[in-house]
Amino acid sequence: MHSKFILWIALLPACLYALSTIFLKQALIRGTNPWKINFFANLALWVPCLPLWFFIHPASLIGHANLALWSGLAFTTGQIFTFLALQRGDASVATPLLGVKVLVVTFIAAVFFGQSLQPRWWEAAALCSLGIFFVTGSQSAVKSRDPLITAVFALTAAVFFGLSDVLLLHAGKAIGTLKAIVTMFSEVGLLTLLIYPMIFGRKIWILRADQGLNWFIVGLTLLTIQSLGFAACIVLSGDSTAANVLYSSRCVWSVLLAWLMARYLGYGESDVKNSAMFLRMLGAFMLFVAILIVLI
């Protein structure tokens, strides 16, 4: 019963994340810029944390919140590269590659925090490399959608997200998980409110109907729901490993959903040949298996 409970909760955020990237990609195609998506996505993650400050005494964080703050900075950077990847390429390329984060987490923990790096990590890394080759080796008919540039942005995002996860984990050990999460996302929100309006001005707040507004709203809503859902899965199940294994299935879901939407609804990646999408699916499955090797 416990495993089934985790299954139903963790698979849903995985599907929603894959679906959200497809909707946000459509918003980008229709004129929404990645900075605006990044701006509102960060704020959407920050707002649910605000009420939690009523249960946290700020004085208890003094001298102990450094790791959480560094985690927030790394997460913010990862978000930037995520939406740059979606802007430059297909969701069925960018999203699977974000799953590499799990390997990055293990590697960073071994190099900087003294945890042992098991031999199976190298097996996973080899399989991961092959998966990346298949995912990025299939060109789109649209020249502006470059799988290689997309891969660079997505893998860079994965590195920063991995760094953020490791720092957050150790911050949680120092100040408590709830305090670490709230501190991290609060920093993300405050950095976003401070930096983005300074760079882009008041236009960063303006959402236009002729720039894929409907796609943007749906995509952002799904992205926020899946973030909260995945966090709830970890907290309620008490098994972060099982939750991460199932959540990592977004590698496969992203390609499958993009393929189905393109073929039956005519949206998204309809210019990509079936043979190319099959290679992406194969590569995404390899990435998923590589993640399983590391986590299980």
Rosetta blueprint (number, residue, H / E / L):
1 M L
2 H H
3 S H
4 K H
5 F H
6 I H
7 L H
8 W H
9 I H
10 A H
11 L H
12 L H
13 P H
14 A H
15 C H
16 L H
17 Y H
18 A H
19 L H
20 S H
21 T H
22 I H
23 F H
24 L H
25 K H
26 Q H
27 A H
28 L H
29 I H
30 R L
31 G L
32 T L
33 N L
34 P H
35 W H
36 K H
37 I H
38 N H
39 F H
40 F H
41 A H
42 N H
43 L H
44 A H
45 L H
46 W H
47 V H
48 P H
49 C H
50 L H
51 P H
52 L H
53 W H
54 F H
55 F H
56 I L
57 H L
58 P H
59 A H
60 S H
61 L H
62 I L
63 G L
64 H L
65 A L
66 N H
67 L H
68 A H
69 L H
70 W H
71 S H
72 G H
73 L H
74 A H
75 F H
76 T H
77 T H
78 G H
79 Q H
80 I H
81 F H
82 T H
83 F H
84 L H
85 A H
86 L H
87 Q H
88 R H
89 G L
90 D L
91 A H
92 S H
93 V H
94 A H
95 T H
96 P H
97 L H
98 L H
99 G L
100 V L
101 K H
102 V H
103 L H
104 V H
105 V H
106 T H
107 F H
108 I H
109 A H
110 A H
111 V H
112 F H
113 F H
114 G L
115 Q L
116 S L
117 L L
118 Q L
119 P H
120 R H
121 W H
122 W H
123 E H
124 A H
125 A H
126 A H
127 L H
128 C H
129 S H
130 L H
131 G H
132 I H
133 F H
134 F H
135 V H
136 T H
137 G L
138 S L
139 Q L
140 S L
141 A L
142 V L
143 K L
144 S L
145 R L
146 D L
147 P H
148 L H
149 I H
150 T H
151 A H
152 V H
153 F H
154 A H
155 L H
156 T H
157 A H
158 A H
159 V H
160 F H
161 F H
162 G H
163 L H
164 S H
165 D H
166 V H
167 L H
168 L H
169 L H
170 H H
171 A H
172 G H
173 K H
174 A H
175 I H
176 G L
177 T H
178 L H
179 K H
180 A H
181 I H
182 V H
183 T H
184 M H
185 F H
186 S H
187 E H
188 V H
189 G H
190 L H
191 L H
192 T H
193 L H
194 L H
195 I H
196 Y H
197 P H
198 M H
199 I H
200 F H
201 G H
202 R H
203 K H
204 I H
205 W H
206 I L
207 L L
208 R L
209 A H
210 D H
211 Q H
212 G L
213 L H
214 N H
215 W H
216 F H
217 I H
218 V H
219 G H
220 L H
221 T H
222 L H
223 L H
224 T H
225 I H
226 Q H
227 S H
228 L H
229 G H
230 F H
231 A H
232 A H
233 C H
234 I H
235 V H
236 L H
237 S H
238 G L
239 D L
240 S H
241 T H
242 A H
243 A H
244 N H
245 V H
246 L H
247 Y H
248 S L
249 S L
250 R H
251 C H
252 V H
253 W H
254 S H
255 V H
256 L H
257 L H
258 A H
259 W H
260 L H
261 M H
262 A H
263 R H
264 Y H
265 L L
266 G L
267 Y L
268 G L
269 E L
270 S L
271 D L
272 V L
273 K L
274 N H
275 S H
276 A H
277 M H
278 F H
279 L H
280 R H
281 M H
282 L H
283 G H
284 A H
285 F H
286 M H
287 L H
288 F H
289 V H
290 A H
291 I H
292 L H
293 I H
294 V H
295 L H
296 I L
